C-alpha cells in the first residue's frame, strides 16, 4: 500500500499525554465538589469530553456549560503539556520518515488548539503537520466522522491511500465504520483489549513495533 496522506490523532497516538489525561477527569470532578464514580476516568477516555460532560450533568448534577468544563480541564492539563508530556518512543522517527517520503500530514485532535500549538512547538514537531483540526472547531467529536472528512478534503489525497492514526477505540470504530483506512496505535491507557481494536484496523502498531510503518510506504 502506498500511503499518500496521514491524519493523526495526537494524545496517546504520538504523545505520552494519555498518562495525564487518564487522571484529569477525577481531578476535575473533585475540584467542583463531585465525588467521582469508579468509571469516571474510563468514561472520559472512551467517549470523549462532550459525552463525559453530558453524563455527569444528567446523572450527578454537574453545573456550568460544556465550554466551562472544557476550559477548566484544559487548564488542569496545561502544566502537564508545558513540563512533562513527551513524544512516544519511535513516533518522531516515524513522522520524519513519512515527511521525507512526501506524505501529506495533518492533525485531527480533541485537544484545544492553544494546547496543541504549544506542545507541538515545545517538542519541535510542528513542521510535520500542514494543518491542525480540532473537534471543538469542527463542531463534532470523534464519535462522528466529520473531523476526518474535513481533514481528508483538506489533504486532497485519495481516501484509500489516506490513513487515520488513532489509539482510542471509539475513534477507531468511527473511522472504520465510515470506510477510512485505519492504523491503530497501542497505548497502555486503553480500556479496550487491543485484539478488539486490531479487528477494526488495517494495520496496528503494537508497543514493541517502534512505529514501524514500512508496510505503508
C-alpha positions as CSV (number, residue, x, y, z in Angstrom):
1,X,0.0,0.0,0.0
2,X,1.3,3.4,-1.0
3,X,0.4,6.0,1.6
4,X,-0.3,9.5,0.3
5,X,-1.9,11.1,3.3
6,X,-2.0,10.7,7.0
7,X,-4.4,12.1,9.6
8,X,-3.0,11.9,13.1
9,X,-4.6,11.9,16.4
10,X,-2.2,13.5,18.9
11,X,-2.8,12.3,22.5
12,X,-1.9,8.6,23.0
13,X,-1.1,8.2,19.4
14,X,2.0,10.5,19.1
15,X,2.4,11.7,22.7
16,X,2.5,10.0,26.1
17,X,-0.1,12.5,27.3
18,X,-2.7,9.9,28.0
19,X,-0.9,9.1,31.2
20,X,-2.0,12.6,32.3
21,X,-5.4,12.6,30.6
22,X,-6.1,9.3,32.4
23,X,-6.5,11.1,35.8
24,X,-7.8,14.5,34.8
25,X,-11.4,13.5,34.9
26,X,-11.3,12.6,38.6
27,X,-9.3,15.7,39.4
28,X,-11.9,17.9,37.7
29,X,-14.9,16.3,39.3
30,X,-13.3,16.7,42.7
31,X,-12.5,20.3,42.0
32,X,-16.2,21.0,41.5
33,X,-17.3,19.1,44.6
34,X,-18.4,15.8,42.9
35,X,-17.1,12.5,44.2
36,X,-16.1,10.6,41.1
37,X,-17.6,7.2,40.5
38,X,-15.3,4.3,39.7
39,X,-15.8,4.7,36.0
40,X,-15.1,8.4,35.6
41,X,-11.7,8.3,34.0
42,X,-12.6,5.3,31.9
43,X,-15.7,7.1,30.6
44,X,-13.7,10.2,29.9
45,X,-11.1,8.3,27.8
46,X,-13.5,6.1,26.0
47,X,-16.3,8.5,25.0
48,X,-14.6,11.9,24.8
49,X,-15.2,15.2,26.7
50,X,-18.6,16.1,25.4
51,X,-20.2,12.7,26.3
52,X,-18.4,12.9,29.7
53,X,-20.0,16.3,30.3
54,X,-23.5,15.2,29.4
55,X,-23.3,12.1,31.5
56,X,-22.2,13.9,34.7
57,X,-24.7,16.8,34.0
58,X,-27.6,14.3,33.7
59,X,-26.6,11.9,36.5
60,X,-24.6,13.9,39.0
61,X,-25.9,17.4,38.7
62,X,-22.7,18.8,37.1
63,X,-23.2,22.5,36.7
64,X,-21.9,25.0,34.2
65,X,-21.6,24.8,30.4
66,X,-19.6,22.4,28.3
67,X,-17.4,25.3,27.4
68,X,-16.6,25.9,31.0
69,X,-15.8,22.3,31.6
70,X,-13.6,22.2,28.5
71,X,-11.7,25.3,29.6
72,X,-11.2,24.1,33.1
73,X,-9.9,20.7,32.1
74,X,-7.6,22.3,29.6
75,X,-6.2,24.5,32.4
76,X,-5.6,21.4,34.5
77,X,-3.7,19.8,31.6
78,X,-1.7,22.9,30.6
79,X,1.1,22.3,33.2
80,X,1.5,18.7,32.1
81,X,1.9,19.8,28.5
82,X,4.3,22.5,29.4
83,X,6.5,20.3,31.6
84,X,6.0,16.6,31.3
85,X,4.5,15.4,28.1
86,X,6.9,13.9,25.5
87,X,6.8,12.2,22.1
88,X,6.3,8.5,22.4
89,X,9.3,6.4,21.6
90,X,9.7,6.0,17.9
91,X,7.0,8.4,16.9
92,X,9.3,11.2,15.8
93,X,11.3,8.8,13.6
94,X,8.0,7.7,12.0
95,X,6.9,11.3,11.3
96,X,10.3,12.0,9.8
97,X,10.1,9.0,7.5
98,X,6.6,9.9,6.3
99,X,7.7,13.6,5.8
100,X,10.7,12.7,3.8
101,X,8.6,10.4,1.6
102,X,6.3,13.3,0.7
103,X,3.3,12.1,2.7
104,X,0.8,14.9,3.4
105,X,0.1,15.0,7.1
106,X,-2.3,16.9,9.4
107,X,-3.6,16.6,12.9
108,X,-7.2,15.7,14.0
109,X,-7.4,16.1,17.7
110,X,-9.9,16.5,20.6
111,X,-7.4,18.8,22.4
112,X,-7.9,22.5,22.1
113,X,-5.8,24.4,19.6
114,X,-4.0,26.5,22.1
115,X,-2.6,23.5,23.9
116,X,-1.8,21.7,20.6
117,X,0.2,24.6,19.2
118,X,2.1,24.9,22.5
119,X,3.1,21.3,22.7
120,X,4.0,20.9,19.0
121,X,6.3,23.8,19.3
122,X,7.9,22.7,22.6
123,X,8.5,19.2,21.2
124,X,9.7,20.6,17.8
125,X,7.3,18.5,15.7
126,X,5.1,21.2,14.3
127,X,6.8,21.1,10.8
128,X,5.3,17.7,10.1
129,X,1.7,18.9,10.1
130,X,0.3,21.3,7.4
131,X,-2.8,21.9,9.4
132,X,-4.5,21.3,12.8
133,X,-8.1,20.3,13.0
134,X,-9.9,20.1,16.4
135,X,-13.2,18.6,17.3
136,X,-14.2,21.8,19.1
137,X,-13.7,23.8,15.9
138,X,-15.4,21.4,13.5
139,X,-18.3,21.1,16.0
140,X,-18.4,17.3,16.4
141,X,-16.4,14.8,18.5
142,X,-14.8,11.7,17.2
143,X,-17.9,9.6,17.7
144,X,-18.8,11.3,14.4
145,X,-16.7,11.2,11.2
146,X,-16.8,14.9,10.4
147,X,-13.3,15.8,11.6
148,X,-11.8,13.0,9.4
149,X,-13.9,14.0,6.4
150,X,-12.8,17.7,6.7
151,X,-9.2,16.6,7.1
152,X,-9.3,14.3,4.1
153,X,-10.9,17.1,2.0
154,X,-8.1,19.4,3.0
155,X,-5.3,16.9,2.2
156,X,-6.8,16.2,-1.1
157,X,-5.4,12.7,-1.1
158,X,-7.3,9.6,-2.2
159,X,-9.4,8.1,0.6
160,X,-8.0,4.6,0.0
161,X,-4.4,6.0,0.3
162,X,-5.0,8.1,3.3
163,X,-4.6,6.6,6.8
164,X,-6.0,7.7,10.1
165,X,-3.7,7.0,13.1
166,X,-5.6,6.6,16.3
167,X,-5.2,5.0,19.8
168,X,-8.8,5.3,21.1
169,X,-11.3,2.5,20.3
170,X,-14.3,4.8,19.8
171,X,-12.4,6.9,17.3
172,X,-11.0,3.8,15.5
173,X,-14.5,2.5,15.3
174,X,-15.8,5.7,13.8
175,X,-13.1,5.8,11.2
176,X,-13.6,2.1,10.4
177,X,-17.4,2.3,10.2
178,X,-17.0,5.2,7.7
179,X,-14.7,3.3,5.4
180,X,-11.4,5.0,6.3
181,X,-8.1,3.2,6.3
182,X,-7.1,2.9,10.0
183,X,-3.7,2.5,11.7
184,X,-4.3,1.6,15.3
185,X,-1.7,2.6,17.9
186,X,-1.1,0.9,21.2
187,X,-1.4,2.9,24.3
188,X,-1.3,1.5,27.8
189,X,-4.3,3.6,28.9
190,X,-6.7,2.0,26.5
191,X,-9.5,0.2,28.3
192,X,-10.5,-1.9,25.3
193,X,-8.4,-5.1,24.6
194,X,-6.1,-4.5,21.7
195,X,-7.4,-7.6,19.9
196,X,-10.8,-5.8,19.8
197,X,-9.1,-2.7,18.2
198,X,-7.0,-4.8,15.8
199,X,-10.1,-6.3,14.3
200,X,-11.1,-2.8,13.1
201,X,-7.7,-1.7,11.9
202,X,-6.0,-2.1,8.6
203,X,-2.7,-2.0,10.4
204,X,-1.8,-2.0,14.1
205,X,1.3,-0.6,15.7
206,X,2.0,-2.6,18.9
207,X,4.0,-1.4,21.9
208,X,7.2,-3.1,20.6
209,X,6.9,-2.1,17.0
210,X,8.6,1.3,17.4
211,X,6.2,2.9,14.9
212,X,7.4,0.8,12.0
213,X,5.4,1.9,9.0
214,X,7.4,0.4,6.3
215,X,4.4,-1.6,5.2
216,X,2.7,1.6,4.2
217,X,5.4,3.1,2.1
